[in-house]
Amino acid sequence: QFLKVNAKMECEDGEVISEGEPEQCADANELEDEDKIPRERLEALDLSASLHQMLANCHLRKLLEEIDQSKDPQRRLQQAMNIPVFVEFADECLRVCGLRDDHKM
């Protein structure tokens, strides 16, 4: 089971991003085994200081919300892969989860 958590976050300009409770966003049975990431690795994302620092960027958070709320999230995700701040975030998520060895230079 995969969970989505919208945390209350404040931008540098004082804008507050939504606050919410965990909710189910996808059924794990819908994903291929090779696409599943163990819960322990996913929990490491929450403990990552580098990811917390990246999420201070209001533009990145807005982009993540757009992907999450899109009627075609796969297409929106593909578009986001052309945006440097998103690519950096995605790469760091993979690194934190142990799915990528390289680190920012």
N, C-alpha and C positions, 0 to 999 in steps of 0.2 A: 504494500500500500504506500503510495507516495502522498506526501502532505505539502500543502502550500500555506505559508504563513506570511501575512502582510503585517509587518511591524510598523509602529508609529515612528516616523523618522522626520527630522526637521532639517530643511535645507539651510545653506548658509544665508539665504535671503529671508529666512523665517517661514517659508512655505512648509506646511505640514502635509506629509503624504499619508494616505489612508492607514487605518488601524483595523485589524480584524482578527478573528479566531482561526485556528487551523481548520482547513477543510479538505476533503478528498478531491483531488484534481484529476487523477487517472487511476484506473484499475490496473494493478500490477499484472494481472492475468492477460491484459491486452498486449503486453510487451514481450518480445523475444527474450529468452534467458540471457543472451549475449548483451542485451541492452539494459539489463538490470544492474544497479550498483548497490552493494550491500549497505544496509542502514548505518553501520558504523562509519563507513566512508562518507556517507551523506551528512552524518552528524558532525564530521570534521569541518564541514563548510561553516557551520555556526560558530565554531571556535577560532576561525581564521581571522587574525587581525588585519591581514592584507585585504581580504574580501570586505570586511567591515569598513575599511578605509575607502575602498573603491565605491562602496554603496553610499558614501557621503556625497557622491556626484549626482545631483538632481537629474541631469540629462540621462545618465545610465539608468536610474530608477524609473524614469518616465518611459524609456525604451523597453525595459523589462515589463512594465505594466501594459504597454501596447502589445507586446508579444502575447502576454498572458490573456488579454481580453480580446484578442483578434479572433475573427471568425475562421481564419485560415492561419493558425499559429506556425505551421511548418513553413509556409511561404514567407511570413513575416520574419521568422528566424533566419531564413536564407538571406533576406535583405539585410538583416542586422549584421550578418557575417562580413559585410562590406564596411562596417563602421568601426574604426579603430578602438574606441573605448569599449565596445561590446566584445570584440575579439580578444582584447586584453583580459576582460572579465572572464570570458569563457575559458581561455587558456589557464587562468589562475584557478578556476573551479576544477578543471581537469588535474592540475598539478596538486591541489589540496587533497583531492580524492585519490591520489596516487596513480592516476591514469596517464600522466605525462611526467617525464623525469626532468626536463629542462626547466629553468627558472629564469625570470626576467634578468636581463643583463644590465 
